Amino acid sequence: MVITRELLIGGQDVPAAAGRTAEDVTPYTGEVYAIVAAAGPEDVTRAVAAAHAAFPAWAALAPFARRAIFLRAADLLDAKGEEAAELMAHEVGGTRPWAYFNVALAANILREAAAAITAPRGEVLSAQEQGALGLALREPLGVVAAFAPWNAPLILGVRAVAAPLAAGNTVVLKPSENAPVAAGLFVADVLREGGLPDGVLNVVTNAPEDATVIAETLVADPRVRAVDFTGSTRTGRLIGAHAARHLKPAVLELGGKNSVVVLEDADVDYAVDAATFGVFMNSGQICMSGDRVLVHERLAEEFTAKFTAKVAALRTGDPEHPHTVIGPLVSAAAAERVAGLVTDAVAAGATVLTGGGAPVGAVHPATVLSGVTAEMDLYYAETFGPVCVLGTFADDDTAVALANDTENGLTCGIITENATHGLAVARRVHSGIVHINDQSVADEPHAPFGGVKASGYGRFGGRWGIESFSNTRWVTIATQQARYPF
């Protein structure tokens, strides 16, 4: 049965003002899974108005009352694993393990946000005047415009709203057109069920052709005070520039071109397992996925043989099968884009070690290449699919140079049995996140998450998320009367 969903504005499920709708298609079958309201600019304005009206009461709500809502929502989400697995399989082609991981981490993001609500914030400052007291207070901004992507819809849908709401802001959420339910309306359903007041979180879904005007209308509204975007670097540049034109702060978590570096002192079998997970989890559709696996030349022959054999054995196809690892990409067009990168590289001299070939619908085979050089599109492009490039190095200097040879700087994994060696290499890698003796994909709700260079700026997670979506205000208290010169 096809799901039908409306916009969420002011706590009410309402159709788009123009009555338009958009289809949400299942990647694996091509069938319509849901029909959602397709918002226009007037709907965005309504949603912002609702968030603006709800802000004073939400900001003033006792912290313990706000925390209770988040904790209830987290428990509710934990109980929805089966519902989430079905939703993600149909909406974005997510496998069951990936869906259950989304549920668990998203619930913990809510719990961490709940903890942050009642954590100490602000500072007591020294004052130059005798008898005076200075305070640095953290206060909410107002309405936050949040954008959530499709690839980890529950994790990133919850992350888009958790810190802003915990800081006392209200939110208008625009989920990806590829996951309007999982990354938007489902998240709102859970929070509403947990007791979130009307208007505090509003969701506007839209047709793909309207994405630009919806985003621009949302960011430009003078009642919106900050922007929260996770997505591609290309779109993030546009969102960031638009926010800057309106002098609005933005947190941007963008694309990655991440490396998994296997040092000479690594355990090869462990490195193979780690790299396979880091490259192929969610079919490589994670901003932290390892596009490059760089292996010390002394280990290269053994690693390559074991790695390609393991990759070739990964189950591919139906995302609802419990053992599928490589499910469909988000669309057939996405699979064709990835195939085009592989074809271009092979035509220019790269070697396919396993996989390759044409995709079947939205399913692209798990693929490993070698001999990819800087003249090929695949060398610098974020793959965002089940494809990686193997490279070798002779020393740490070369490994670091290869890992840093990208405009992005999100994450990196360094596989080694010597933590001191790993830390020395990690300190030289230009990325916001580094995992020593682990692969590149990891997310913990209390840790500062974000990148450098073209991977964006600002941080999610724990107190860093609260700081990203609040202002520091200086307040002084004079405990005695001052003397003035006139």
Sequence and secondary structure as in RCSB ss.txt:
>XXXX:A:sequence
MVITRELLIGGQDVPAAAGRTAEDVTPYTGEVYAIVAAAGPEDVTRAVAAAHAAFPAWAALAPFARRAIFLRAAD
LLDAKGEEAAELMAHEVGGTRPWAYFNVALAANILREAAAAITAPRGEVLSAQEQGALGLALREPLGVVAAFAPW
NAPLILGVRAVAAPLAAGNTVVLKPSENAPVAAGLFVADVLREGGLPDGVLNVVTNAPEDATVIAETLVADPRVR
AVDFTGSTRTGRLIGAHAARHLKPAVLELGGKNSVVVLEDADVDYAVDAATFGVFMNSGQICMSGDRVLVHERLA
EEFTAKFTAKVAALRTGDPEHPHTVIGPLVSAAAAERVAGLVTDAVAAGATVLTGGGAPVGAVHPATVLSGVTAE
MDLYYAETFGPVCVLGTFADDDTAVALANDTENGLTCGIITENATHGLAVARRVHSGIVHINDQSVADEPHAPFG
GVKASGYGRFGGRWGIESFSNTRWVTIATQQARYPF
>XXXX:A:secstr
  EEE EEETTEEE  TT  EEEEE TTT  EEEEEE   HHHHHHHHHHHHHHHHHHHHS HHHHHHHHHHHHH
HHHTTHHHHHHHHHHHH   HHHHHHHHHHHHHHHHHHHHHHTS   EEE  SSTTEEEEEEEEE SEEEEEE S
SSHHHHHHHHHHHHHHTT EEEEEE TT TIIIIIHHHHHHHHTT  TTSEEE    GGGHHHHHHHHHH TTEE
EEEEES HHHHHHHHHHHHHTT  EEEE    EEEEE TTS HHHHHHHHHHHHHGGGG STT EEEEEEETTTH
HHHHHHHHHHHHTS BS TTSTT SB   S HHHHHHHHHHHHHHHHTT EEEE  S  BTTB   EEEE   TT
SHHHHS   SSEEEEEEESSHHHHHHHHT SSEES EEEE S HHHHHHHHTTS SS  EETS S    TTS B 
 EETTEE  BSHHHHHHHTEEEEEEEEESS      
